[in-house]
Structures are given as structure tokens and as C-alpha cells.
Amino acid sequence: MNVGTVAVLRGGPSAEYSVSMETGKGVIGVLNALHVKNKDIVISKTGQWLVQGFNKNPEQALADVDVVFIALHGFYGEDGTVQRLLERLSIPYTGSQPYPSAIAMNKDLTKGYLKDLNVKTPRHMRVTKAGLTDPVQTAMSISELFGPKYVVKPTYGGSSIGMKVAQNAQELGTVLKELIAEHDDLLIEEYVSGREATVGILENYREQELYHLPSIEIIPPESAGYFAAEVKYNGETEEICPGRFKENEKTEMAAAAQEVHRALGLRHYSRSDFIVAPDGIYFLEINTLPGLTSQSLFPKAIESVGGNYTDLIKHLLTQTGVSTL
């Protein structure tokens, strides 16, 4: 069946609104260049579905649509919410299904799913606003379990938004107090010192069920200290693809990215983040709808193996079963 009208969902109420808008812009550009009929649906920061500026309910917005390209990131678009809606309306879409999306969006649940696999993760603890009565005491208790340096981030979310590093237990108490005021659910991880990397997985590509893209080495500016939200898209971070890792490290990361994708039941594509440390390779988290902007890592990895952005978008649409682009 040839593709008919493709709806591109972008925007959304998450903190990754601006990244999503750019991802959607890129996808729409490809569809226009291919002369594929498409509908630009912008979900506002307050959750309104807008078509050419007019507010529609989801059923109205999607009434004449054959397939949806989900260009959303973060809460609402990547946590299974939109996917459940599309399943109810029986509209095919790119990316993972509702339940796997929800699991992968929750960093704590993801680690739970991986505990029996051969995938190393940093030691961690989850805290909630309801359970965090004394941030300082909680920090001291955590310091007795692991440390001495910590990463604190929202349990749900992406693009390193809301993430902070605490240098010691005392600083951890301050960071917890600050972040719990903005987020209901936090994950505290031991800080693993090493080189940052990411590996993309693309299903049914080049005759491989789970094709792994080359690892990308991520070198944030020294001033940031890590791949922080503010240096992801401003050009300050150096991204080397393929990364300058040993062959065994590349092999291990690729195998881990495939294993996590498979274990969580993900679909079409994903991107796993790692730290390559002296004592091994640590899996951090997985993205079920990786960014597809001009600055994003997934398209850069595709280009490094001779592919291009247009073919990537076409391939993802083909995976929905309704496109023969």
C-alpha cells in the first residue's frame, strides 16, 4: 500500500518542545521534497492540537490521516500517551508501542528490566516528593550506599533537562532540595567518570533485524562538565562518529544497545547512551524517539555509514507497514 497523508506530530507539553519542533520541521521538509501529502499538527505547550493554527480535538486533527510520524520528545509524546491514542484510533505510527514507551521513559523501571541482563548500570536510588521529607538526611543515607559523587535527574524526561551533578553528599542534599521543588520523581545515580557515547539501533535496515549504527563519542565543553541540556544544540559539544573507542568497547556497546532495545520490546528505532569507564561500560538510558534535528546524533550516525536524512525518514515510514516510499 502506498502512503497517503502523513501527519507529523510535533511540539507537545514537555520541556523538549523546541527540539520536537525542529525534528518535525526536518521531517516535513523531507515529505515536501518527496511530494508526499502531509499535515503539520502542532501540539501546544498546554496540550492543544493545532492544525494551521486552528484548535482541533485529536480525532478531528487525525480524521484524514493514513499514518503518523511522531516527532515528539519527552512527556506526552514519548511516554506512551500519544501512542495509546493512536492505537485507539487504529492509525499506524512510527516508533515504539504504548507499554514499551512508558517503560523506557521511566529510567528507574528501565534499570529494573535490565537487572538480569549482561548490561552494567550505575548504582542508583529513586526518590519521590512524597517520600523526601529531609533531603539532607536522605543524601547522607545514600552516601553510605554509594558515591562519593552523584548525578541527579528527573526519573522521566530527556535531553538532560533538569539534570545536575553533586560533588559530595553535602552538595547532594542541596541539589535534592532544589530539584524536588520542580520534579515529583528523581533518580540519583553514582557519578561514573569516563567518556560519553551513544549508539543508535535501526530495525530492518540493510538486511539486519537490529542494525546498530556506529558509536558516537560525545565530548562536551570543559565548562559544562557533562552533556548538559544547554550544550546539546548550541554547537559547543564535539561529536566524533565513529567514536575513538577500542574495537571491544564498540562491540560491547553495540551488543548492549541491541539487548536493551530487544528487552524493552521497542520498535523501529532507539538510541542508547553509555559511559565508557576504566572499569567497564555503563548503560545510562535509552531514547525511544531520538531527536532528528540538524544537530541530532541519530542522523549523524546514519550519514557516517553512507545513509542520509531523507532515506532515514523514508525507512521509518516504511516500518509502519503503510508506506512503499
C-alpha positions as CSV (number, residue, x, y, z in Angstrom):
1,M,0.0,0.0,0.0
2,N,1.3,3.4,-0.9
3,V,1.5,6.1,1.7
4,G,-1.4,8.6,1.7
5,T,-1.5,11.5,4.1
6,V,1.3,11.6,6.7
7,A,0.6,13.6,9.9
8,V,3.7,14.9,11.6
9,L,3.1,15.4,15.4
10,R,5.4,17.9,16.9
11,G,5.7,20.3,19.8
12,G,4.0,19.0,22.9
13,P,3.7,19.9,26.6
14,S,7.2,18.6,27.6
15,A,10.3,20.6,28.3
16,E,11.6,19.3,24.9
17,Y,9.1,21.4,22.9
18,S,11.7,23.3,20.9
19,V,13.7,20.2,20.0
20,S,10.5,18.5,18.8
21,M,9.5,21.5,16.7
22,E,12.9,21.2,14.9
23,T,12.6,17.4,14.5
24,G,9.1,17.9,13.0
25,K,10.4,20.7,10.7
26,G,13.0,18.3,9.3
27,V,10.5,15.5,8.7
28,I,8.1,17.9,7.0
29,G,10.9,19.1,4.8
30,V,11.6,15.6,3.6
31,L,8.0,14.9,2.9
32,N,7.6,18.1,0.9
33,A,10.7,17.3,-1.1
34,L,9.2,13.8,-1.9
35,H,5.8,15.4,-2.8
36,V,4.1,13.3,-0.1
37,K,0.9,14.8,1.2
38,N,1.3,15.7,4.8
39,K,-0.3,17.5,7.7
40,D,1.6,19.5,10.2
41,I,0.0,19.0,13.6
42,V,1.5,21.2,16.4
43,I,0.6,20.2,20.0
44,S,0.9,23.3,22.1
45,K,2.7,23.5,25.4
46,T,-0.7,23.5,27.0
47,G,-1.8,20.3,25.1
48,Q,-4.0,21.9,22.4
49,W,-3.9,20.2,18.9
50,L,-3.4,22.9,16.3
51,V,-3.8,22.4,12.5
52,Q,-2.9,25.6,10.6
53,G,-3.4,27.5,13.9
54,F,-6.9,26.1,14.5
55,N,-7.6,24.2,17.6
56,K,-8.9,20.7,16.9
57,N,-9.6,17.7,19.1
58,P,-7.2,14.7,18.2
59,E,-9.9,12.8,16.3
60,Q,-10.7,15.8,14.1
61,A,-7.0,16.6,13.5
62,L,-6.3,13.0,12.5
63,A,-9.5,12.3,10.6
64,D,-8.0,12.1,7.1
65,V,-4.6,10.7,8.1
66,D,-3.2,7.4,6.9
67,V,0.0,7.3,9.1
68,V,1.6,9.4,11.8
69,F,5.2,10.3,12.1
70,I,5.7,11.0,15.8
71,A,8.3,13.9,16.1
72,L,7.5,14.5,19.8
73,H,10.0,14.1,22.6
74,G,9.6,13.6,26.3
75,F,6.5,13.6,28.3
76,Y,3.2,13.0,26.4
77,G,4.9,12.1,23.1
78,E,7.5,9.6,24.3
79,D,5.8,8.0,27.3
80,G,3.0,6.1,25.6
81,T,0.3,8.7,25.9
82,V,0.0,9.7,22.2
83,Q,0.7,6.0,21.3
84,R,-2.4,4.9,23.2
85,L,-4.5,7.5,21.4
86,L,-3.2,6.4,18.0
87,E,-3.8,2.7,18.9
88,R,-7.4,3.5,19.9
89,L,-7.9,5.3,16.5
90,S,-6.2,2.4,14.7
91,I,-3.7,4.7,13.0
92,P,-0.2,3.4,12.2
93,Y,2.7,5.4,13.6
94,T,6.5,5.5,13.8
95,G,8.2,4.4,17.0
96,S,7.5,2.1,19.9
97,Q,4.1,1.0,21.2
98,P,2.5,2.4,24.4
99,Y,3.7,0.0,27.1
100,P,7.4,-0.2,26.0
101,S,7.4,3.5,25.5
102,A,6.2,4.0,29.1
103,I,8.8,1.7,30.5
104,A,11.7,3.2,28.6
105,M,10.6,6.7,29.6
106,N,11.0,5.7,33.3
107,K,14.7,5.5,34.0
108,D,14.2,3.5,37.2
109,L,11.8,1.0,35.6
110,T,14.2,0.6,32.7
111,K,17.1,-0.4,35.0
112,G,14.7,-2.9,36.7
113,Y,14.1,-4.6,33.4
114,L,17.8,-4.8,32.8
115,K,18.9,-6.2,36.1
116,D,19.1,-9.8,35.0
117,L,20.9,-9.0,31.7
118,N,24.5,-8.6,31.0
119,V,24.2,-4.8,31.0
120,K,26.1,-2.8,33.6
121,T,24.4,0.3,35.0
122,P,25.4,2.8,37.7
123,R,24.2,2.2,41.2
124,H,21.1,4.3,41.8
125,M,18.2,5.2,44.0
126,R,14.8,6.7,43.2
127,V,13.3,9.4,45.5
128,T,9.8,11.0,45.3
129,K,8.5,14.3,46.5
130,A,6.1,12.5,48.8
131,G,8.9,10.4,50.3
132,L,11.6,13.0,50.6
133,T,10.9,14.7,54.0
134,D,14.6,15.5,54.8
135,P,16.8,16.0,51.7
136,V,20.0,16.3,53.8
137,Q,19.3,13.1,55.8
138,T,18.4,11.2,52.6
139,A,21.7,12.4,51.0
140,M,23.7,11.1,54.0
141,S,21.9,7.8,53.8
142,I,22.6,7.4,50.1
143,S,26.3,8.3,50.7
144,E,26.6,5.2,52.9
145,L,25.4,3.1,50.0
146,F,27.3,4.6,47.0
147,G,29.1,7.7,45.9
148,P,31.0,9.9,46.6
149,K,29.9,11.9,43.5
150,Y,26.3,11.9,42.2
151,V,24.1,12.6,39.2
152,V,20.5,13.7,39.9
153,K,17.9,13.8,37.2
154,P,14.2,13.5,36.7
155,T,13.1,9.9,36.5
156,Y,11.0,10.8,33.5
157,G,12.4,13.0,30.7
158,G,15.2,13.5,28.3
159,S,17.8,15.9,26.8
160,S,19.4,16.1,30.2
161,I,16.8,18.7,31.2
162,G,16.7,19.1,35.0
163,M,19.9,17.1,35.5
164,K,22.6,18.2,38.0
165,V,25.8,16.8,39.3
166,A,26.6,16.8,43.1
167,Q,30.3,16.6,44.1
168,N,29.6,15.1,47.5
169,A,26.9,14.1,50.0
170,Q,26.5,17.6,51.3
171,E,26.0,19.1,47.9
172,L,23.6,16.2,47.1
173,G,21.3,17.4,49.8
174,T,21.2,20.9,48.3
175,V,20.6,19.5,44.8
176,L,17.8,17.2,46.0
177,K,16.1,20.1,47.8
178,E,16.3,22.3,44.7
179,L,15.2,19.7,42.1
180,I,12.4,18.1,44.2
181,A,10.7,21.5,44.2
182,E,10.5,21.2,40.3
183,H,10.1,17.5,39.8
184,D,8.0,14.9,41.7
185,D,10.3,12.0,41.0
186,L,14.1,11.9,40.9
187,L,16.8,9.3,40.1
188,I,20.1,9.6,41.9
189,E,23.0,7.7,40.3
190,E,26.6,7.3,41.3
191,Y,28.7,9.5,39.0
192,V,30.7,7.3,36.7
193,S,33.8,9.1,35.3
194,G,34.5,8.2,31.7
195,R,33.9,9.1,28.0
196,E,30.3,9.6,26.9
197,A,28.9,7.7,24.0
198,T,25.7,6.8,22.2
199,V,24.6,4.0,19.9
200,G,21.6,4.0,17.6
201,I,19.5,1.0,16.6
202,L,17.5,0.9,13.4
203,E,15.3,-2.1,12.7
204,N,15.2,-4.0,9.4
205,Y,18.0,-1.8,7.9
206,R,20.5,-3.2,5.4
207,E,19.0,-6.7,5.8
208,Q,19.7,-6.7,9.6
209,E,16.9,-7.1,12.1
210,L,18.6,-4.8,14.6
211,Y,21.2,-2.7,12.7
212,H,23.5,-0.9,15.1
213,L,24.9,2.4,14.0
214,P,28.5,3.4,14.8
215,S,29.1,4.6,18.3
216,I,29.3,8.4,18.6
217,E,31.9,9.8,21.1
218,I,30.5,12.9,22.8
219,I,32.9,15.5,24.1
220,P,31.1,18.3,25.9
221,P,32.9,21.6,26.6
222,E,35.0,21.5,29.8
223,S,32.9,24.3,31.2
224,A,29.8,22.1,31.2
225,G,31.5,19.0,32.6
226,Y,28.9,16.7,31.0
227,F,26.5,16.6,28.1
228,A,24.2,19.1,29.6
229,A,21.0,20.4,28.0
230,E,22.4,23.8,27.2
231,V,25.3,22.4,25.2
232,K,23.4,19.7,23.2
233,Y,22.3,22.0,20.4
234,N,24.5,25.1,20.5
235,G,27.5,23.6,18.6
236,E,29.8,23.6,21.6
237,T,29.9,19.9,22.0
238,E,32.3,17.8,19.9
239,E,30.7,14.7,18.4
240,I,33.0,12.2,16.8
241,C,31.5,9.4,14.6
242,P,32.7,6.7,14.6
243,G,33.9,7.3,18.2
244,R,37.5,6.7,19.1
245,F,36.9,3.6,21.1
246,K,38.6,0.3,21.2
247,E,37.1,-2.4,19.0
248,N,36.0,-4.4,22.0
249,E,34.3,-1.3,23.5
250,K,32.4,-0.6,20.3
251,T,31.3,-4.3,20.1
252,E,30.1,-4.3,23.7
253,M,28.2,-1.0,23.3
254,A,26.5,-2.2,20.1
255,A,25.5,-5.5,21.8
256,A,24.2,-3.7,24.8
257,A,22.1,-1.3,22.7
258,Q,20.6,-4.2,20.8
259,E,19.9,-6.1,24.0
260,V,18.2,-3.2,25.7
261,H,16.1,-2.4,22.6
262,R,15.0,-6.1,22.5
263,A,14.5,-6.5,26.2
264,L,12.2,-3.5,26.5
265,G,10.2,-4.5,23.4
266,L,11.0,-1.4,21.5
267,R,10.1,-0.8,17.8
268,H,11.6,0.8,14.7
269,Y,14.5,2.7,16.3
270,S,16.1,3.8,19.5
271,R,19.3,5.3,20.9
272,S,21.2,4.2,24.0
273,D,23.6,6.3,26.0
274,F,26.7,5.0,27.7
275,I,29.7,5.9,29.8
276,V,32.9,4.2,28.8
277,A,34.8,4.0,32.1
278,P,38.1,2.3,33.1
279,D,36.2,-0.5,34.9
280,G,33.7,-1.2,32.1
281,I,30.9,0.2,30.0
282,Y,27.8,1.6,31.8
283,F,24.4,1.9,30.2
284,L,22.7,5.2,31.2
285,E,19.3,5.4,29.5
286,I,17.5,4.9,26.2
287,N,15.6,7.2,23.8
288,T,12.7,5.7,22.0
289,L,12.2,8.7,19.8
290,P,15.7,10.1,19.2
291,G,16.0,13.7,18.1
292,L,16.1,14.2,14.3
293,T,17.2,17.8,14.1
294,S,20.2,19.0,12.1
295,Q,22.2,18.8,15.3
296,S,20.9,15.4,16.4
297,L,23.1,12.3,16.9
298,F,21.0,9.7,15.1
299,P,21.1,11.4,11.6
300,K,24.9,12.0,12.0
301,A,25.3,8.3,12.7
302,I,23.3,7.4,9.6
303,E,25.4,9.7,7.5
304,S,28.6,8.1,8.8
305,V,27.6,4.8,7.2
306,G,26.7,6.3,3.8
307,G,23.0,6.9,4.5
308,N,21.2,10.2,4.6
309,Y,18.4,12.0,6.4
310,T,15.8,11.5,3.6
311,D,16.4,7.8,3.5
312,L,16.1,7.6,7.3
313,I,12.7,9.3,7.2
314,K,11.5,7.1,4.4
315,H,12.7,4.0,6.1
316,L,10.9,4.8,9.4
317,L,7.7,5.4,7.5
318,T,8.2,2.1,5.6
319,Q,8.4,0.3,9.0
320,T,4.8,1.3,9.8
321,G,3.6,-1.0,7.1
322,V,1.7,1.6,5.1
323,S,4.5,3.1,3.1
324,T,6.4,2.0,0.0
325,L,8.3,5.2,-0.4
